[in-house]
Amino acid sequence: MIQRFFSLIAVSALVAACSQAPAPEPEVTPEMIPETVANVRIAPADQPVAPGDCAEALRRAASKPDLAVDRIPSPVVAKPAPLQKVPKTALRKDGSADVKVDVLIDTLGHADMKTFTVVAASHPWLVTNVKSVLPKWTFSPAELAGCKVPRVYHFMASAPARGKTARE
């Protein structure tokens, strides 16, 4: 009987020890970060990015998606063509129409449609059409200091008023 009593106490102690919550993870402090990670060189924004300094080029592109670059993004394959078979209801009374949108082109040459922004449009159909074709296009990405960087692409299209010529 005493042996059974001690067995129950041992099992109870074992169950109690196993049921305790694990210790919380220690909080990361600056002292724990290796010096090579903590001391990253950041070039002043007014100085050009050194050729091949892709970390700095990407940092600048992330902070300012419309920054000046060595090469802006441009369409390589623009199929399907936008604004095909525009309904007459999408045109103004004089037959004109325009649409301006911005979208970020990533380093792989794809439009990031989460960033799609309408700057101006004369009719919602034009926006819907452009929004449906841009993700199908392939772009050459922007470059800064020899590095591919994400950058905003400004898309603009317009139709002149009927009867207007270049001389008028």
N, C-alpha and C positions, 0 to 999 in steps of 0.2 A: 504494500500500500504506500509506503514512504517512497519506494522507487517510482511508483506511478505518479505521485505528487511532484517529485523532482523532474520527471519527464514532461509533465504538463507545464511546469515553470520554464523549462528549457525551450519547449515549443512556443510558449507565449512570448518569451524574450526574442526568439528568432523571428517570429511574425512581426513583432513590434519594430525590430531593427530593419527589416526589409520594407516596411510600409512607410518609412520616413521619406520625405521629398528630397530629391537630389539638391546638392548645394547650388546656389545661383552662379551663373557665369560671371567672372570678374569683369568689371568695366574697363574698357580700353582707354588709356590715358596717353597724352602726347609722349611721355617718357618711354612708353612701350613700342612706339613706332621707330623702326630703324632709321638712322640718320640719312641713308641714301634715299629714302622715300620722303622724309620730312623736308629736305632741302632741295626742292625742285626749282630750277631756274625758270623764271618767267620774264620774258623780254618785255620792255616797255612798248606800249601800243604804238607809239610814234616812230619806232624804229622798224625797219623792214625785217621780215622773217629770214633767217639765214637759210640758204639752200639746203634742203634735206632735213630741216628741223620740223618734222611732221607733227610732233607732239605740240609744238607751239602753233603751227598752222591750224591744227584741229581745235586747239583751245580758243584761238581767235575766231574761227568760224562758228564755234558753238556759242560764243558770247555775242557775236554780231553776224547773223545769217546773211546779211546783205553787204558784207565787207568787200572792199576792193580786192580783186584777185588777179592773178596773171592771165588766167583764161576762164571765162564765164561758162556755165553749162550751156550746151546747145544740143538740139535734137539731131540724132544720128538716123533714127528711123521714126518718121512721123506718120505712121499708119495706124489706124485710119485717119484720114484727113478730117479736120474739124469743120463745122459749119456747112455740111453738105445738106442740100435740100431744105434750106431755111424756110419755114412757113411764112406766108405773107403777114400773119398776125404778129410775128416776131420783129417785123420791120416798123420803123417810124412811118408817119404819113408820107414823108418825102422819099421813102425807100432806103434810108440809111439805117445803120446798126453798128454797135460797137460793144466789145467786151474786153475787159482787162482783168487778169487774175494773177496771183502769185502762188507759187508752190515750191517747196524745198526739194532740190534734187540731191539725193544721197551720193555717197562715194562710189556706189556701184552703177550709177546712171539711171536710177529709178525715181519717179516722182513719189514723194511721201504725201499721200492724199490727206493725212491727218492735218497737214499744214496748209491745205488749199484755202485760199482767201480771195474773196471777190473784191477787187479794187473799184471797178465800175462796170455796169452793164445796162444796156438799153432795154433788155427784156430777159426774164428768167430762163426762157428756152435756150438762149445762147450760153448761159452759165451751165445749165444741165448738160448740154452737148459737149462743151469743153471739158467738164468734169468727167464725162464718160470716156473721152478719148485720151487724155493725158496719161492715165496709168498704163496704157497700152504702148506708149512711146518708149524708145530707148534714147538716152542722152549720153553725151560725153560729160563726165562730171567736171566741176570747177577745179582749177589747180592753183595752188599758192606755194611758192618756193619749191616747186617740183613734186608737191604732195597733193593727192586728191582730197578735196574737202567738200562738205555739204554747203550748198549755197542756194539762195532763192533764185528762181527762174521767173522772169516777168513775161507772161504771155499776153499779147495784144493782137486783136483782129478788128477790122472795121470794114464796112461797106459804105461807099459814098452815096450821097443822095442821087436819085434818078436825074438824068439830064446834066449832071455836073461833069465837067471835064477837067483835066489837069491844068488847062490854061485859065480857068475861071477863078 
